[in-house]
């Protein structure tokens, strides 16, 4: 597994990566395309392509703050499902030596429960803090998510720092333009 960061929509691999992103996440969890392009050059943001050998395996979109890495989106190509790509990608990110934070849907159905178990197998812990992710698009409301972190759970202070970073940095460019 290897990471390849791209910083521009001009990269010829961008189209395939965005097609996977759009297939993998519901519209309310996606940035507007033009907003996504605007955030890609930011130093803290990592638009990372995942490769197994020469094969495109997935996408890891994360933010690297001073004390943590926030995994905003992780998706694996259908041809690479069940081959350990997601866990290997998280293990590589873990090598940065920072606390890792991500959000998942509340575990209320088979898929969301399996997703929680996947992240727990990767070393993540569920946090008890009530959490609502701000909307990416103005036609949607914020949605409740479960915050997971590794290694171990967050303190209240660490959660508050993450929540401020999410609101003031990650979502700062998501002031939605006019609807498509």
N, C-alpha and C positions, 0 to 999 in steps of 0.2 A: 504494500500500500504506500502510495506517495501523494503528497499534496502539491498542487500547482495553483498558485494564486493568480487571479486576473483582476485588473483594475479598470477595465473599459469594455463597453459594449462593442468596441471595434475588434476585439479579439475574436478570431474565427470560431472559437469553441463556445462563445457566449450563447448562441442560438440553441444549441443542443442542451446546454445547461439550463437555460430558461424554460425550455420545453419540459424538462424533467421537473423543475420547480412548479410549473403551472399544473402538471398532472398530479403532483404529490400533495398539494395543499389546497384547501378550499379557498375560494376567492377572498373571504374575509380575513384570512391569514397571510395574504400576499400584499406586498407593496405595489403601488402603481408602477408600471414599467419605467416611466420617466423619473420617478423618485428613486427607484432602485439604481438607475444609471448615475444619478447625482451622488449617491452615497458611496458607490464603489471606490472612488479614489481616496476616500478618507483613510488615514493611517490606521485608525483603530479597527476598521471594518475589514474583514477577510472574506472575500468571495473565492472560495477554495474548491477547486475541482479535485475529485478523488480518482485515482487510477490504480488498477491492479494490472501490473505489467504495462502493456500499451492500451488496455481497455478502459474506457470511461466507466467508472463504477458508481459515481454519485457526486453529491454536492454537500459541502459543509460551509454554512454561512455563519460566521461568528464575529464577536466583538471582543477585542482584547483591551481590558481596562488595566489599571495599575495592579490591582490585587486579585482579579478574577478574569476568566473568559466566559462570556455569555454565548451559548449556542442558540442562535436565533432559529435556524432551520438546518435539518439534516435529512437528506433523502438519498436513497440508493436506487440505481436503475433496476428495473424488473428482472433483467437477466442476471443480476448479482444478488438477488434476494437469497437469504438463507446460506450465504457463503461467508458470513462473519465480517463483512465489509464495514458495517456500522460500528461494531465494537472495536475493530482495528483503528478506524478513524478516530474514535474517542480516545483510545489508548495513545495514539500519536499526539493528539492535542494535550492530553494529560502530561506529556513530557515537558511542557512549558513550565510545569511546577506551580501552577496557579490553581486556585479553587475554580471549579467548573460549575456553571449554573445553566439550567435550561428549564423550560416549562412544558408540561404535557396537559392534555385534556383530563378532566377528572375521571378516575377509573370507574365508569358506570356500565360499560358494555364489554363484550369479549375483546374487541380490538384495543380499547383503551386500557384494559387490565393487562393484556399481553405487552403493550408498550411500556407500562409502568414496570412490569417484571423484567423486560429487556434492560431498561436503564438500571434497575436494582442489580442485575447480574453484572453490569458494567461498573458497579461501585457507587452508584448514586443513592442518595437518601431523600425521602420525601420530607418536605418542610411543612410545619403546621400553619403558616401564615396565610390568612385570606388574601387572595391575589387576583386582580383583574387586569388583563393585558389591554392597553389602550387600543382603540381601533386603528387599522391601517387605512381605512377608507371612510369618508363621512357618511355613507349610507348605512354603515354598521355601527353597532354599539361595542363597547369593550366586552370582553368575554372572560369568565372565570377560568383560571388555569391553576394547576398544582406546580409549585416551584420545587425542583429537585436540584441537589448539589452533591459534589464530590470533591474531596473526600469528606464525608460526614455532613451533618445538617448545619445550617446557617444560624448564627446568633441573631437576635433581633436587630442589633446594630448593623450586621453584615447584610441582612435582608433589606433594611431601610436604605443602605448605601446602593444596593442593587436596584431597588425600586426607583430611586432618584436617577440613577444612570439610565435605566430603561426609559423613563419619562423624558429626561432632559437631553440625552445623547442619542440613544437608539431611535427613538420615535420623533426626534426634533425635526427631521426632514419629511415626516409623514403628514405635514399639513396638506391635506388633499387638494389637488387642483379640481377643476370642474370635472364632473362625472363624464365617463366615456359615453 
